[in-house]
């Protein structure tokens, strides 16, 4: 029971990170119906920017961890959002109205480009950071197994929850959110009634990238080590989360992220950790075959 | 600004403004990533060091690049990149294209004769031909049938491991294993394809990616069967229809009264992969004329129309998938016998992406284009060894660039194999409407 509880906590933490990345996939898919294959790499770029920003802040003498983390959060979100914007601008916007596979191929190209760009710019070695947020609360201790909730896990879960609330509010109650929902329902009709669709799409990418940057920071803090390749697997898993929750649906992405995190953690804990990626990939395949609309998604109508 | 003024002269002020904005954006992008380097310091902890020259140089490149692009893009004579080449030159190129394929084929046949003493070039030739073959195989799936397969390397791996295990465990010869490897790979293609081919284009791509990764992870972890991360070594080398390439009395050199040299084996391997690649090409060209090939091309253009015409889309996709997988299996078993050693390292997602990039750059559906792209991208980068690390960077950027500027490929266009003799002109307005 206590082992189960500990895995539950770990799973929720991991799931929170996936959920943040999954939102980027689900929003872009909802609006322009493409899989932004480079989104996982945007997450990776965000993580690297956070690492560099943190080290740079240390170098110029900002050593108070909470202040440094706050600044890192701001810098990384801002710059990653810039990356998201430029990726959309360069690789996707010129392709509206191109043939069916063009945006996906372009996205794969962008993903390869970003990975190698970071690899060349910062080296292929694993970058590790000593733990910044330390300390833990013991929840249960029966002498054999200690169930604990670490402070970093609290930070991750609280940050994610706050961002989710903020984001849900943004989508449901602001002008931008209304534009986004309008674009999601019908891009052409939205442009006819005066929604600036290009701007809305750009902002969707920007917001998705900013959330991915937060996920990248949390990943960096939680695992303490990153390399240029983390975006690939994390991206596929977050995409799986988006599909599982129902692609295009915001609560779906959150739910899917949590579920993928939990499934992966329990799979590693009770079966085998070597095959934990296989578990996530298999879920992706099974969901797509048997339940393509996901848990909260709407059925897709095929139009000629 | 009036359009007339824009067209008549170069607008230097506007271009400078554009370039400044681009440089500011680039500063945001590059300031941390290129301007600072994180590396372990003397104490082993990560430390950050500044690289102002690199940052300044990259910003200067962005400024200059954007400046010239704006300058020319605002001049109406250069509004479209494709129009830079004058029509006369393009017609001449088209004529040249007809001779390109036979000329390339003759050159490929002559390479071992011309460069017999240059072992390095022969090895490079084998590598290029392997990727050409993979490209042609994937071209059936992506170029003809329009199914984006991101897990192609999985079938390459199945072929390689099939040969390695069959040859080592049962001592079967290469020529027996080759068809078996092809059959096994295409069997896996059918097995994996059957449940997923009902999916829409994008989903299919992601699912094939997942399958490719699953197969790789299984290979890594199933140690007792595949040797795990250590791979399989000591895979039997190919023989000339039973005659080994060695310095023995019954070896190839002695039998044909030649002086023994290890190059014989390399030349033999070269012709084996050339034959395999040409078979792939010939089969593809023939298949394009057959009903199944036409169905593939129709499927690529419009799936719903296909279904309404009574084409069984699942079966059609499945045959394309299996055929492509079979050729990957052939290429895989060739790879295994050439290397003598295989490990999961060779079958990562990047390989799939590399082959896909070759197909995309060459022009999806074009045989000649794929061959040229493979030669340029694999051969070209081998020759410039110092730039090895930039290879995938260029590939990624090129994939984006091709999609933006020339989605039908850099080298050639994909043309339907069959079309109506009498061409009807359709007004642009109707085409535009139909596209919506």
Interface residues (C-beta under 8 A of the other chain):
Chain A: X34 X35 X45 X48 X49 X51 X52 X53 X55 X56 X58 X59 X75 X78 X79 X82 X83 X86 X90 X91 X94 X95 X97 X98 X99 X100 X101 X102 X103 X104 X105 X106 X108 X109 X110 X111 X112 X113 X114 X115 X116 X117 X118 X119 X120 X121 X122 X123 X125 X127 X128 X129 X130 X188 X232 X236 X239 X243 X274 X275 X277 X278 X281 X282 X284 X285 X288 X289 X292 X302 X304
Chain B: X25 X28 X29 X31 X32 X33 X34 X36 X37 X38 X39 X40 X45 X46 X47 X48 X142 X146 X148 X150 X195 X196 X198 X199 X201 X202 X203 X205 X206 X207 X209 X210 X211 X213 X214 X217 X218 X220 X221 X304 X349 X350 X353 X356 X357 X360 X389 X390 X392 X393 X395 X396 X397 X398 X399 X400 X403 X404 X407 X435 X436
